[in-house]
Amino acid sequence: PPDPQKHLRIHSVFVFADPRDWALDTQILIDVLRSDNGILGTTAKKSTQKQIPLHFSNPDILYAATHHLPRMGQGAFLASFLGAWNAVTDTTTSLEYKTIGKPSQTTFEFAEHRLRQHLPKTGREAELKKVYMIGDNPASDIQGGNTYVSPFGTACETILVRSGVYTDDDDQTPAYTPTTIKDNVWEAITWALEREGFPTRHPSLSGKGERKGVWAGMEWPPSRMEFEGREVDVSNSRMGERK
């Protein structure tokens, strides 16, 4: 740029979601990371110059979507980007980055803090002694729950569901062993509640194959749920389904 001091400067990079154009985003990332103090269009004057911070929010290689096979996620993009980075820099410059999201300790700590903030609103005086991690991805959900070390000493049980990345259609063994495996989130929640001594009523199966019923006094599947003080439409969720 004619005047780098007046040009756009990037102070840090945070990858929030899966890029749609991997080639374009890889090029932009490399341009920014090799720039002079984050100023686009420049090149670092010294090889020892400190790299601007780079953060990734999700290490999942695969995730479940409407397609019948798992799709590649942000973790796959990171693997691809590392290959491009090493090729462009001739592996002489190591890439510094931080990844959060499941299965990182930081993410699970944040989740527990939010649970503890919400607990007084339930009207229950019981202390949070155990949490249940329900997920469809052994590499992120189950690994994260199994390895989580609570700063409060809270126990964590893991429930793997067959309604997403993991299906066990090919009788594959999960890379990380959960406490139990259920067909869907409905069965996982019911199992956890019954294990803790809460009464539940099992749903009936309608003629269309959709699960209907009452769970802990709530219509199931719910059409709306409250989240952070707002009502959220969850009528299209897959909580009671298995693909």
N, C-alpha and C positions, 0 to 999 in steps of 0.2 A: 504493500500500500504506500501511497505518496507520503503520508504522515502517520506512522505507526502509533504515535501518541494519541491520535484522534480516532483511531480505528477501533472496531469492536474487539473487546477483550473478554475472554472466557476465563472465569476464575476457578470453576470446577465443573465436572461433568457427572450427571446422575442419569443412569439408564432406568427409566421407570417401567417400560413395557417392552414386549417383543417387537423389534424393528420389522417393518414391512418390506423395506428395501435394504437388504443386507449390504449390498455393494456400495450404495450411496452413503449409508451410515458408517460403514467401515472407513471409507475415504475421509469423511468429515472428522471422525474420531482421530485418525492418524494425523491429519493436518493440525488439529488442535493440540494433540499431545506432543507433537514435535515442534510446535511453534515457540516463539520467543515470548515467554511469560503469558501464554494464552492469547496472543494477538494474532487473529486470523490473517493468513497471507504472509506470515514471516516464518523463519526457521531459527531454532535456538542457536545462539552464537557459541555457546559452550556445551560440550557433551556432558559436563558435570552439572548443568543447570537442573534445578529441582523440577520434577514433573508436577503438573497441576493435578489435584485429587480426582480420582476416577472411582465411581461407585456403581455397582450393579445391585438391583433390587430383588432378583429372583434367579437362583442357580438351577432351576429345573431344566433338565435336558428335554424331557417330554411332558406333555400335558394332554388331558382329555378334552375333546371338542365334539362337534356334531359328526365329524368324520368317524368312520368305524374303526380307524387305526389311530393311535396316539400321534400327536403333531409335535414338531420340534419347538422348544421354547427358548427363553432367554439364555439358559445355560448352554444350549447348542450354539447360539450366536456368539457367546463369549469364547467357546472353544474355537470357533471359526476365526474370530477376531485375533485371538492369540497366535494362530497360525499365520495370518496376514502380517501381524506386527513383527513376528520373528523373521519373516521373509523380507520385509521392507527394511528393517533395521539390521539385518544380517546377524540377528541374535546377540548383537553387541550391547544393546540397551535393554535391560530387564524392565518389564512393564510392572508398575506398581498400581494395585487396585484393591478395593475391598468389596466383598459380596455379603449382603445381608439377605433376609428372607429365610424361609425354612430350608435346611434344618439348623440354621445358626442359633447359638445360645441367645444372642441379643433379641431375636424375634420372639422366642418363646418366653423370655423374661418380660418383654413388653406385653405379650398376651396375658401373662399371669397378673401383671400390675393392673391391666384393664379389668380383669375378672374381680380383683380385690376392690377396685373402685366401685364396681357394680354391685357387689355382694350386699352392702347395707341397704340398697334400694329394694332388695327382695323381701325385707322384713324378717329375715332369718338371722339368728344370732350365732349360728354355728360357724366355726372357723373353717377356712378353706384348707382341707387336708389332702385332697386328691383331685386331680383333673383328668379328663379323658380326651385324648387327641384322636379325632376321627378324620381319616383321610384315605385317598385312593392311590397315592403315590408312595411306595415303600421307601424310595430314595430320599424323599424330602419329609413327608408327614410322619412316617413310622420311625425313620432314623432320628429325626429331630426329637420326637417324643421319648424314644428309648434312651437317648444320650443327654436329655435335658437335666441339668442340675439346678433345682430351684434354690434361690437365695433364702427362701423361707422354709425349706425342708418339705415342700409339697410333693407328694408322690404323683407320678404321671403314668397312666395306663394308655395303651395304644390300640385302636380298633381300625383294621384295614377293611375297606369296603370294595366290593367287586363292581362298582358302577362307574369306573373311570379308567385311569391308566392301568390299574391292575384288574384283571378279569378272571384269572386262573382257568380260562377256556382251554389252554394247552397244558394244564396241570403244572404250571411253572411254580417253583418255590420262591417266595418273596425274598429279595436280597436282604431285608431286615425283618426279623420275626416280630410280629405284633402280639399283643395279649390275646386277641381273638380276631377272627375274620367273619364279616357279615356281608349279606348281599347288597345292602344299601344303608343310607343314613338313618332311615326309619328304624330298621332292625338294630343298628348300632346304638341309637339313643335309648331304645327300649331296653336293650341288654344292660346298658350302663345304669339306667334308673332302677331296674329290678335288682341289680347287683348291690345298689346302695340302699335298698329297702323301700323305694318309692312305689306306690301302686300305679299300675298302668293298665290300660284296656287295649287289647290288640285290635287292629283295624280289620274290618270285613273286606272281602275282595269282591268288587263289583263285577258285573258282567263284562265290562270293557277292559278288565284287567287292571283298573286303577285302584290303589289302596285308599279306602275311605274309613274314617273312624274318629275316635276321640283319644287324645294323648294328654294325660295329666290335666283334663278339663278343657283342652283346646282342640278345636276342629283340626282334623288332619286329612290331607295336607293343608296347611294354612294358606289363606290367600293374601294375608297381610301380616307383617310382623313389625315390632318397634325396634328401631336401631338408632342409638344416640339421640333419643327424643323425637325421632321422626318415624312416621309409618312408611314402610317399604313394601312395594308390591312384589310378592314372591310366588305368585300364582303359576309362573312358568318354570319354577325351580325343579330340580331332579331329585329332591330329598327322598321321595318315596319310590323311586324307579330304579330299575337296573337295565342297562342297555342290552 
